Amino acid sequence: MAVGAVVVVAAAGLIVFWYGRSGAAGCAGAPATLSVVAAPGEVTVLDRLAQEWNSGRPTVDGRCATVVVRSMESHAVSAALGASWDESRDGPRPDVWAPDSRTWLLVTAGRPDAAALLPATEPPSLATSPVVLAMQRPMAEALGWPDKPIGWTDLVGGFANGGTWAKFGHPEWGPLRLGAVDPTRSSAGLAGILSILDADNDNTMNDQELFGGVAFAQLVTDYSPDTAALLAKFTDASSAETTLPAAFPILERDLAAYTATTRSVPLVPVYPREGIAFADFPFAVLSADWVDRTKQLVAAEFLGYLRGDAGQRAFAAAGYRDATHAVRDPAVLGAERGFQPTVAVVRRPPTAEGLGQLVGMWTLLQRPTNLLVALDTSGSMNDPVPNTALTRLQLLQRAAIQGIALLTNHTVVGLWQFASALTPTTDYRELVPVGPAGEAVGPVTRRQAMIGAIQRLSAAGGTGLYDTVYAAYLQMQKAWQPNAQNVVVVITDGKNEDDVGLTLPDLIQRLRAAVRPDQPLQFVGIAVGPQADAAALQEISTVTGGRTFVARDEVSAIQQIVLAFAGRIS
């Protein structure tokens, strides 16, 4: 036995000696080092696989090869890649970029200097992970989970306009609270926003989706820079908290890690019925002059290892699915914790144009707004709207009340009406003073006070437009707020009919003198109907850096009126 052991050890020593000499003999010159930059969520598994691959002392094209993996947020790589890359700030230039989603390649391609560095063909996927809704288990069950499909639109529709959990048998939970994640920093956050603003997945946003986005923004109580920051609040909770969001978007992989241990706030995966977006973890070898032929060969060899059995086992153990969306490790993504082995509906990836439009609209919806809305209540507002049973005033009242219902409690808003000689000294009257929409105005909230004031409006007299515009502009300069979109919105169906007040040249001259570049305040005009003086409104808005919307068909003005009262117009 002892002799046999000596022989085995000696043989093992010879093998190690031969392997070392073989590796050394096969390598020449400085090693070829491949620099891989990966998203933080996948850097652990990639780094471990790189170390395993390096330990085999691989040679490529006659040179020793090694892979170095480091972490960098996908949004940061997207912003820095190209001429703006600064090695003192961003670290060594990558040879391979492994973001968590190829959507970041789409974002990056919008800059010509960065687009030139991206692969000419679609890079392969290392693994996938669907974006799911992490939902507090009791709340998900109250909505019918797991037997009933649930989507983003169900949550928004079920709780819009002040709805509460009382509708689902739990008044003690109060209103719905949703979590959102910055779509400019997070793939999960981006997928969640796209599911709301493009529910039908056609890469465009219709009116219903737009209003749904406004309603969703109203329900968001926790807006975090990334999923990790939001998930940490649940991890740190000592008991179930109804003040925490009921649901928020997250990669299935990250939720699996959370649910792997017992938590005070149990979360379950909800697969949105609108369709599932997948993070697909592309392996993008850059088309850069520093990525020479040898590095390309090293990247190809390392990619083969990552997509081989050892690599795929490591990804599966970390909670990923494979490139076909199949679950390879049921012990990690187990059905007993709510994870689904298959996904029925997969969302198409966005186009560059659609992505820009939808993210731009979300940015607008999130922007704090400080606005004063002035309504024309002159006699012409009593005119009937063609092909309806409504007058212009009634149409405006309906649209305004719909928009007010979408105000968040933090929107700052006020309401005026105007017509000729409304008071002994002015053509305008303050109906509700400017302040936060959820703040009390007497016995009701400002939101409720505005609805009541609009319902009581009647139309008479001429259109005192120019004096009203100037007075409203000066009023909002006094109420100007930093870090907000400051706006005066005027909705009118006519032209100025005040012969003793300001003329248009007078108004333009005074506005030019009043405008302050350090405190931007936009005038936004909504010209409703065929008699509205759109040209005058456009001249006024140009002076202030605003804009004018023209709706010769009154019904087509509804969307802009709703958005104006919701504080979401620019």
C-alpha positions as CSV (number, residue, x, y, z in Angstrom):
1,M,0.0,0.0,0.0
2,A,2.8,2.4,0.9
3,V,4.7,1.7,-2.3
4,G,1.4,2.2,-4.3
5,A,0.9,5.6,-2.6
6,V,4.4,6.7,-3.4
7,V,3.9,5.7,-7.1
8,V,0.7,7.7,-7.2
9,V,2.2,10.7,-5.6
10,A,5.2,10.5,-7.9
11,A,3.0,10.2,-10.9
12,A,1.0,13.2,-9.8
13,G,4.2,15.2,-9.4
14,L,5.3,14.3,-12.9
15,I,1.9,15.4,-14.3
16,V,2.1,18.7,-12.4
17,F,5.8,19.2,-13.6
18,W,4.9,18.3,-17.2
19,Y,1.8,20.7,-17.1
20,G,3.9,23.5,-15.8
21,R,6.7,23.0,-18.3
22,S,4.1,22.6,-21.1
23,G,2.3,25.8,-20.1
24,A,5.6,27.7,-19.9
25,A,6.9,26.3,-23.1
26,G,3.6,27.2,-24.9
27,C,3.7,30.8,-23.7
28,A,6.0,33.6,-25.0
29,G,6.3,37.2,-24.1
30,A,3.9,39.2,-21.9
31,P,0.6,37.5,-21.1
32,A,-2.5,38.6,-23.1
33,T,-4.8,40.1,-20.5
34,L,-8.5,40.5,-21.4
35,S,-10.3,43.2,-19.4
36,V,-14.0,42.5,-18.8
37,V,-16.3,45.1,-17.3
38,A,-19.5,43.5,-15.9
39,A,-22.6,44.8,-14.2
40,P,-22.4,44.5,-10.4
41,G,-25.0,41.8,-10.1
42,E,-23.1,39.4,-12.4
43,V,-19.5,40.3,-11.5
44,T,-19.3,37.7,-8.7
45,V,-20.1,34.7,-10.9
46,L,-18.1,36.1,-13.8
47,D,-15.0,36.7,-11.6
48,R,-15.2,33.3,-10.1
49,L,-15.4,31.7,-13.5
50,A,-12.5,33.8,-14.8
51,Q,-10.4,32.7,-11.9
52,E,-11.2,29.0,-12.6
53,W,-10.4,29.5,-16.3
54,N,-7.1,31.3,-15.4
55,S,-6.1,28.5,-13.1
56,G,-5.9,26.2,-16.1
57,R,-3.1,28.4,-17.4
58,P,-4.6,28.8,-20.9
59,T,-2.6,29.7,-23.9
60,V,-4.0,31.5,-26.9
61,D,-2.1,32.2,-30.1
62,G,1.1,31.1,-28.4
63,R,0.7,33.5,-25.5
64,C,-0.4,33.0,-21.9
65,A,-3.9,34.3,-21.5
66,T,-5.7,35.7,-18.4
67,V,-9.0,37.4,-17.8
68,V,-9.6,40.2,-15.3
69,V,-13.1,41.0,-14.4
70,R,-14.2,44.2,-12.6
71,S,-17.5,45.8,-11.7
72,M,-19.0,48.9,-13.2
73,E,-22.6,49.9,-13.4
74,S,-24.1,49.4,-16.9
75,H,-25.4,53.0,-17.0
76,A,-22.0,54.3,-16.1
77,V,-20.2,52.3,-18.8
78,S,-22.9,53.5,-21.3
79,A,-22.3,57.1,-20.4
80,A,-18.5,56.9,-20.4
81,L,-17.7,54.6,-23.3
82,G,-16.1,56.4,-26.2
83,A,-14.1,59.7,-26.3
84,S,-15.3,60.6,-22.8
85,W,-13.7,57.5,-21.1
86,D,-11.2,58.7,-18.5
87,E,-9.0,55.9,-17.0
88,S,-8.3,58.0,-13.9
89,R,-12.0,58.1,-13.2
90,D,-13.4,55.0,-15.0
91,G,-10.5,52.6,-14.7
92,P,-8.8,50.7,-17.6
93,R,-10.7,50.6,-20.9
94,P,-12.6,47.4,-21.3
95,D,-12.0,44.9,-24.0
96,V,-15.4,43.2,-23.3
97,W,-18.5,44.8,-21.8
98,A,-21.0,42.5,-20.1
99,P,-24.0,44.6,-19.1
100,D,-27.0,43.0,-17.6
101,S,-29.2,43.8,-20.6
102,R,-28.5,44.5,-24.3
103,T,-30.8,47.5,-23.9
104,W,-27.7,49.4,-22.6
105,L,-26.1,48.7,-26.0
106,L,-29.1,50.3,-27.6
107,V,-28.8,53.3,-25.3
108,T,-25.1,53.6,-26.0
109,A,-25.5,53.4,-29.7
110,G,-27.2,56.8,-29.6
111,R,-23.8,58.4,-29.4
112,P,-21.7,58.1,-32.6
113,D,-18.4,57.9,-30.8
114,A,-19.6,55.1,-28.6
115,A,-21.6,53.3,-31.3
116,A,-18.4,52.8,-33.3
117,L,-17.0,50.7,-30.4
118,L,-19.9,48.3,-30.2
119,P,-19.9,44.9,-31.9
120,A,-21.2,44.9,-35.5
121,T,-23.3,41.8,-34.9
122,E,-25.6,40.9,-32.0
123,P,-23.4,39.6,-29.1
124,P,-24.3,36.3,-27.5
125,S,-26.2,36.0,-24.3
126,L,-24.5,34.4,-21.2
127,A,-27.7,33.8,-19.3
128,T,-31.1,35.4,-18.7
129,S,-33.3,36.6,-15.9
130,P,-36.9,37.9,-16.2
131,V,-38.0,41.2,-14.7
132,V,-40.8,40.3,-12.3
133,L,-42.8,42.2,-9.7
134,A,-41.6,41.6,-6.2
135,M,-44.8,41.7,-4.2
136,Q,-45.5,41.4,-0.5
137,R,-47.1,37.9,-0.2
138,P,-50.3,38.8,1.7
139,M,-51.0,41.6,-0.8
140,A,-50.4,39.4,-3.8
141,E,-52.7,36.8,-2.3
142,A,-55.4,39.5,-1.7
143,L,-55.3,40.1,-5.5
144,G,-55.6,36.4,-6.4
145,W,-52.0,35.3,-6.6
146,P,-50.9,32.7,-7.6
147,D,-54.0,31.5,-9.3
148,K,-54.9,34.8,-11.0
149,P,-52.5,36.6,-13.4
150,I,-51.6,40.1,-12.2
151,G,-50.1,42.9,-14.2
152,W,-48.9,46.5,-13.8
153,T,-52.1,47.8,-15.4
154,D,-54.2,45.8,-12.8
155,L,-52.4,47.5,-10.0
156,V,-52.8,51.0,-11.5
157,G,-56.4,50.4,-12.6
158,G,-57.5,48.9,-9.3
159,F,-56.2,51.7,-7.2
160,A,-56.5,54.8,-9.4
161,N,-58.5,57.8,-8.3
162,G,-58.0,57.2,-4.6
163,G,-58.8,53.5,-4.4
164,T,-57.6,51.6,-1.3
165,W,-57.0,48.0,-0.2
166,A,-60.5,48.1,1.3
167,K,-61.7,47.1,-2.2
168,F,-59.8,43.9,-1.7
169,G,-60.9,43.2,1.9
170,H,-58.0,44.9,3.8
171,P,-58.9,48.5,4.7
172,E,-56.1,48.4,7.3
173,W,-53.5,48.5,4.5
174,G,-54.7,51.9,3.2
175,P,-53.8,53.1,-0.3
176,L,-51.6,51.2,-2.7
177,R,-47.9,52.0,-2.4
178,L,-45.6,51.2,-5.4
179,G,-41.9,51.2,-5.7
180,A,-40.1,52.5,-8.8
181,V,-36.5,52.3,-9.8
182,D,-34.7,54.9,-11.9
183,P,-34.9,53.6,-15.5
184,T,-31.8,55.5,-16.5
185,R,-29.7,53.4,-14.0
186,S,-31.5,50.1,-13.7
187,S,-32.5,47.4,-16.2
188,A,-35.3,46.3,-13.9
189,G,-36.5,49.9,-13.5
190,L,-36.5,50.4,-17.2
191,A,-38.5,47.2,-17.9
192,G,-41.1,48.3,-15.3
193,I,-41.5,51.7,-16.8
194,L,-41.8,50.3,-20.3
195,S,-44.5,47.8,-19.1
196,I,-46.6,50.8,-17.9
197,L,-46.0,53.3,-20.7
198,D,-46.1,50.7,-23.5
199,A,-48.4,48.1,-22.1
200,D,-49.3,46.7,-25.6
201,N,-45.6,46.5,-26.5
202,D,-45.8,48.3,-29.8
203,N,-43.0,50.8,-29.1
204,T,-45.4,53.7,-29.0
205,M,-47.4,55.4,-26.3
206,N,-51.2,55.9,-26.9
207,D,-53.4,58.2,-24.8
208,Q,-54.5,55.3,-22.5
209,E,-50.9,54.4,-21.8
210,L,-50.0,58.0,-21.2
211,F,-52.8,58.4,-18.6
212,G,-51.8,55.1,-17.1
213,G,-48.3,56.4,-16.7
214,V,-49.6,59.5,-14.9
215,A,-51.7,57.3,-12.6
216,F,-48.7,55.1,-11.9
217,A,-46.6,58.1,-11.0
218,Q,-49.3,59.1,-8.5
219,L,-49.1,55.7,-6.8
220,V,-45.3,55.6,-6.5
221,T,-44.3,56.3,-2.9
222,D,-40.7,55.0,-3.0
223,Y,-38.4,56.0,-5.9
224,S,-34.9,54.5,-5.6
225,P,-31.8,54.8,-7.7
226,D,-31.5,51.0,-8.1
227,T,-33.1,47.8,-7.0
228,A,-30.5,47.1,-4.4
229,A,-31.4,50.3,-2.5
230,L,-35.1,49.4,-2.5
231,L,-34.6,45.8,-1.6
232,A,-32.4,46.8,1.4
233,K,-35.4,48.4,3.0
234,F,-37.2,45.1,3.0
235,T,-34.1,43.2,4.2
236,D,-33.7,45.6,7.2
237,A,-37.4,45.5,8.2
238,S,-38.0,43.8,11.5
239,S,-41.6,43.0,10.8
240,A,-44.2,43.3,8.0
241,E,-44.6,46.9,7.0
242,T,-47.6,48.3,5.1
243,T,-45.6,51.5,4.7
244,L,-43.2,49.7,2.4
245,P,-44.2,49.4,-1.3
246,A,-46.6,46.6,-2.1
247,A,-44.7,45.9,-5.3
248,F,-41.7,46.9,-7.3
249,P,-39.7,45.6,-10.4
250,I,-36.8,43.4,-9.8
251,L,-34.7,40.8,-11.6
252,E,-35.9,37.3,-10.8
253,R,-32.3,36.4,-9.9
254,D,-32.1,39.1,-7.2
255,L,-35.5,38.1,-5.8
256,A,-34.4,34.5,-5.6
257,A,-31.4,35.6,-3.4
258,Y,-33.8,37.5,-1.1
259,T,-36.3,34.6,-0.8
260,A,-33.5,32.0,-0.2
261,T,-33.7,32.8,3.5
262,T,-36.7,33.5,5.8
263,R,-37.5,37.2,5.9
264,S,-39.8,39.4,8.1
265,V,-41.4,40.7,4.9
266,P,-42.1,37.8,2.6
267,L,-41.9,38.7,-1.1
268,V,-43.1,36.6,-4.0
269,P,-42.5,36.8,-7.8
270,V,-45.4,38.1,-9.9
271,Y,-44.9,37.6,-13.6
272,P,-46.8,40.6,-15.2
273,R,-49.5,39.5,-17.5
274,E,-48.6,42.2,-20.0
275,G,-45.5,40.1,-20.9
276,I,-42.1,39.5,-19.4
277,A,-39.0,41.5,-20.3
278,F,-35.7,39.6,-19.9
279,A,-32.3,40.8,-18.9
280,D,-30.1,38.8,-21.2
281,F,-26.5,39.5,-20.1
282,P,-24.7,40.0,-23.5
283,F,-21.0,39.4,-23.9
284,A,-20.0,42.3,-26.1
285,V,-16.4,42.2,-27.5
286,L,-15.7,45.8,-28.4
287,S,-14.7,46.8,-31.9
288,A,-11.9,49.0,-30.6
289,D,-8.3,49.5,-31.9
290,W,-7.0,48.3,-28.5
291,V,-8.8,45.0,-28.8
292,D,-6.3,43.2,-31.1
293,R,-6.6,39.8,-32.7
294,T,-5.1,38.0,-29.7
295,K,-7.6,39.6,-27.3
296,Q,-10.4,38.7,-29.6
297,L,-9.2,35.0,-29.5
298,V,-8.9,35.2,-25.7
299,A,-12.5,36.5,-25.5
300,A,-13.7,33.7,-27.8
301,E,-12.0,31.1,-25.7
302,F,-13.4,32.6,-22.4
303,L,-16.8,32.9,-23.9
304,G,-16.7,29.2,-24.8
305,Y,-16.0,28.4,-21.2
306,L,-18.8,30.6,-19.9
307,R,-21.3,29.0,-22.2
308,G,-20.0,25.5,-21.5
309,D,-21.2,23.1,-18.7
310,A,-19.1,24.6,-16.0
311,G,-20.1,28.2,-16.8
312,Q,-23.8,27.4,-17.1
313,R,-23.9,25.5,-13.8
314,A,-22.4,28.5,-12.1
315,F,-25.0,30.9,-13.6
316,A,-27.8,28.5,-12.7
317,A,-26.6,28.2,-9.1
318,A,-26.6,32.0,-8.9
319,G,-30.3,32.2,-9.9
320,Y,-30.1,32.8,-13.6
321,R,-31.9,31.0,-16.4
322,D,-30.1,29.9,-19.6
323,A,-30.2,31.8,-22.9
324,T,-33.5,30.1,-23.9
325,H,-35.2,31.2,-20.6
326,A,-35.2,27.7,-19.2
327,V,-34.6,27.0,-15.5
328,R,-31.5,24.8,-15.1
329,D,-31.6,24.7,-11.3
330,P,-35.1,24.2,-9.8
331,A,-33.6,24.2,-6.3
332,V,-32.7,27.9,-6.7
333,L,-35.9,28.9,-8.6
334,G,-38.3,26.6,-6.9
335,A,-42.0,26.5,-7.5
336,E,-42.7,26.4,-3.7
337,R,-41.5,30.0,-3.6
338,G,-43.6,31.1,-6.5
339,F,-41.1,30.9,-9.3
340,Q,-42.5,29.8,-12.7
341,P,-40.4,27.3,-14.8
342,T,-41.8,28.7,-18.0
343,V,-42.9,32.1,-19.2
344,A,-45.8,32.3,-21.6
345,V,-45.5,35.9,-23.0
346,V,-42.1,37.5,-23.7
347,R,-42.0,41.2,-24.5
348,R,-40.2,42.4,-27.6
349,P,-37.2,44.5,-27.0
350,P,-37.7,48.3,-27.5
351,T,-36.5,50.2,-30.6
352,A,-34.1,53.0,-30.1
353,E,-36.8,55.6,-31.1
354,G,-39.4,54.0,-28.8
355,L,-37.0,53.8,-25.9
356,G,-36.1,57.4,-26.2
357,Q,-39.7,58.5,-26.3
358,L,-40.9,56.4,-23.3
359,V,-37.9,57.2,-21.0
360,G,-38.3,60.9,-21.9
361,M,-42.0,60.8,-20.9
362,W,-41.2,59.0,-17.6
363,T,-38.6,61.8,-16.9
364,L,-41.4,64.3,-17.5
365,L,-43.8,62.4,-15.2
366,Q,-41.3,62.4,-12.4
367,R,-40.3,66.0,-12.6
368,P,-41.6,68.2,-9.7
369,T,-44.1,70.7,-11.0
370,N,-45.1,74.2,-9.8
371,L,-47.9,75.6,-11.9
372,L,-50.8,78.0,-12.2
373,V,-53.7,77.1,-14.5
374,A,-55.9,79.9,-15.8
375,L,-59.2,79.0,-17.5
376,D,-61.1,81.1,-20.0
377,T,-64.7,81.4,-18.8
378,S,-65.8,84.0,-21.4
379,G,-69.2,83.7,-23.1
380,S,-68.0,81.8,-26.1
381,M,-67.3,78.8,-23.7
382,N,-71.1,78.3,-23.8
383,D,-70.8,77.3,-27.5
384,P,-71.7,73.7,-28.3
385,V,-68.9,71.3,-29.2
386,P,-69.7,69.7,-32.7
387,N,-70.9,66.1,-32.6
388,T,-71.3,66.1,-28.8
389,A,-74.0,67.1,-26.3
390,L,-71.5,69.3,-24.5
391,T,-70.5,73.0,-24.4
392,R,-66.9,73.9,-24.5
393,L,-67.1,74.7,-20.8
394,Q,-68.5,71.3,-19.9
395,L,-65.9,69.6,-22.0
396,L,-63.2,71.6,-20.2
397,Q,-64.7,70.8,-16.8
398,R,-64.7,67.1,-17.5
399,A,-61.1,67.0,-18.7
400,A,-59.9,69.3,-15.9
401,I,-61.5,67.1,-13.2
402,Q,-59.9,64.0,-14.8
403,G,-56.5,65.7,-14.7
404,I,-56.9,66.9,-11.1
405,A,-57.6,63.3,-10.0
406,L,-54.1,62.4,-11.3
407,L,-52.2,65.0,-9.3
408,T,-49.7,63.7,-6.8
409,N,-49.8,65.2,-3.3
410,H,-46.5,66.9,-4.0
411,T,-47.5,68.8,-7.1
412,V,-47.8,72.5,-6.4
413,V,-50.8,74.0,-8.3
414,G,-53.2,76.9,-8.3
415,L,-56.4,77.8,-10.3
416,W,-57.6,81.1,-11.8
417,Q,-60.5,81.9,-14.2
418,F,-60.6,84.9,-16.6
419,A,-63.1,86.9,-18.6
420,S,-63.5,90.6,-19.1
421,A,-64.1,92.6,-15.9
422,L,-64.5,89.5,-13.6
423,T,-63.8,91.8,-10.7
424,P,-64.0,95.6,-10.4
425,T,-60.3,95.9,-11.1
426,T,-59.2,92.8,-13.0
427,D,-60.1,90.4,-15.8
428,Y,-59.1,87.4,-13.6
429,R,-60.1,85.8,-10.3
430,E,-58.1,83.5,-8.1
431,L,-60.2,80.4,-7.4
432,V,-57.7,78.3,-5.5
433,P,-54.3,79.7,-4.3
434,V,-51.1,78.0,-5.3
435,G,-49.9,75.3,-3.0
436,P,-49.3,71.5,-2.7
437,A,-52.2,69.5,-4.1
438,G,-52.6,67.4,-1.0
439,E,-52.5,70.3,1.4
440,A,-55.6,71.4,3.2
441,V,-57.5,74.5,1.9
442,G,-60.1,75.0,4.6
443,P,-61.9,71.7,5.3
444,V,-60.8,69.9,2.1
445,T,-57.5,69.3,0.2
446,R,-56.4,71.7,-2.6
447,R,-57.2,68.9,-5.1
448,Q,-60.8,68.7,-3.8
449,A,-61.1,72.5,-3.7
450,M,-60.1,72.8,-7.4
451,I,-62.7,70.2,-8.4
452,G,-65.4,72.0,-6.5
453,A,-64.4,75.4,-8.0
454,I,-64.4,73.9,-11.6
455,Q,-67.8,72.3,-11.1
456,R,-69.3,75.8,-10.1
457,L,-67.9,77.7,-13.1
458,S,-70.2,79.5,-15.5
459,A,-69.3,81.4,-18.7
460,A,-70.1,85.0,-19.6
461,G,-68.4,88.2,-20.9
462,G,-65.4,88.7,-23.2
463,T,-61.9,87.3,-23.2
464,G,-59.5,89.3,-21.0
465,L,-56.4,87.4,-22.2
466,Y,-53.4,89.7,-22.1
467,D,-53.9,91.3,-18.7
468,T,-54.4,87.8,-17.2
469,V,-51.3,86.3,-18.8
470,Y,-49.1,89.1,-17.4
471,A,-50.6,89.0,-13.9
472,A,-50.3,85.2,-13.8
473,Y,-46.7,85.4,-14.9
474,L,-45.8,87.9,-12.2
475,Q,-47.7,85.8,-9.6
476,M,-45.8,82.7,-10.4
477,Q,-42.4,84.5,-10.4
478,K,-43.2,85.2,-6.7
479,A,-44.0,81.5,-6.2
480,W,-41.1,80.2,-8.3
481,Q,-39.4,77.1,-6.9
482,P,-36.0,75.7,-7.6
483,N,-35.6,72.1,-8.9
484,A,-39.1,72.2,-10.4
485,Q,-40.8,72.8,-13.7
486,N,-42.4,76.2,-13.2
487,V,-45.3,76.8,-15.6
488,V,-48.2,79.1,-16.3
489,V,-50.9,77.3,-18.3
490,V,-53.6,79.3,-20.0
491,I,-56.5,77.5,-21.7
492,T,-58.6,79.7,-24.0
493,D,-61.0,79.4,-26.9
494,G,-60.9,83.1,-28.1
495,K,-58.8,86.2,-28.6
496,N,-58.2,89.2,-26.4
497,E,-61.3,91.4,-26.2
498,D,-60.2,93.8,-23.5
499,D,-59.9,97.2,-25.2
500,V,-58.7,99.1,-22.1
501,G,-55.9,96.7,-21.0
502,L,-52.6,95.6,-22.4
503,T,-52.1,95.2,-26.2
504,L,-50.1,92.3,-27.5
505,P,-47.0,94.4,-28.2
506,D,-47.3,95.8,-24.6
507,L,-47.5,92.3,-23.2
508,I,-44.5,91.0,-25.2
509,Q,-42.4,94.0,-24.1
510,R,-43.3,93.5,-20.4
511,L,-42.7,89.8,-20.5
512,R,-39.3,90.3,-22.1
513,A,-38.4,92.6,-19.3
514,A,-39.7,90.2,-16.7
515,V,-38.1,87.0,-17.9
516,R,-35.2,85.8,-15.7
517,P,-32.8,83.3,-17.2
518,D,-31.8,82.1,-13.8
519,Q,-35.4,81.4,-12.8
520,P,-37.0,79.8,-15.9
521,L,-40.8,80.1,-16.0
522,Q,-42.6,78.9,-19.0
523,F,-45.9,80.1,-20.5
524,V,-47.9,77.2,-22.0
525,G,-50.9,78.1,-24.1
526,I,-53.7,75.7,-25.1
527,A,-55.8,77.1,-28.0
528,V,-59.2,75.3,-28.1
529,G,-61.5,75.6,-31.0
530,P,-61.4,77.5,-34.4
531,Q,-61.7,81.0,-32.9
532,A,-58.7,80.7,-30.5
533,D,-55.9,83.2,-31.2
534,A,-53.1,80.6,-31.5
535,A,-50.7,83.0,-33.2
536,A,-50.8,85.4,-30.2
537,L,-50.4,82.5,-27.7
538,Q,-47.4,81.2,-29.7
539,E,-45.7,84.6,-29.6
540,I,-46.3,84.8,-25.9
541,S,-44.9,81.3,-25.2
542,T,-41.9,81.9,-27.4
543,V,-40.8,84.9,-25.3
544,T,-40.9,82.7,-22.1
545,G,-39.3,79.5,-23.7
546,G,-42.7,77.7,-23.5
547,R,-45.0,76.4,-26.2
548,T,-48.5,76.5,-27.5
549,F,-50.8,73.5,-28.3
550,V,-53.4,74.1,-31.0
551,A,-56.6,72.0,-31.0
552,R,-59.0,73.4,-33.6
553,D,-61.2,70.3,-32.9
554,E,-62.2,70.8,-29.3
555,V,-62.3,67.1,-28.6
556,S,-58.7,66.7,-29.5
557,A,-57.8,69.2,-26.8
558,I,-58.9,66.8,-24.0
559,Q,-55.6,65.0,-23.7
560,Q,-53.6,68.3,-23.3
561,I,-56.2,69.7,-20.8
562,V,-55.9,66.5,-18.7
563,L,-52.1,66.6,-18.7
564,A,-52.1,70.4,-18.0
565,F,-54.2,69.9,-14.8
566,A,-52.2,66.8,-13.9
567,G,-49.1,69.0,-13.9
568,R,-47.5,67.0,-16.8
569,I,-47.3,69.4,-19.7
570,S,-44.3,71.2,-21.2
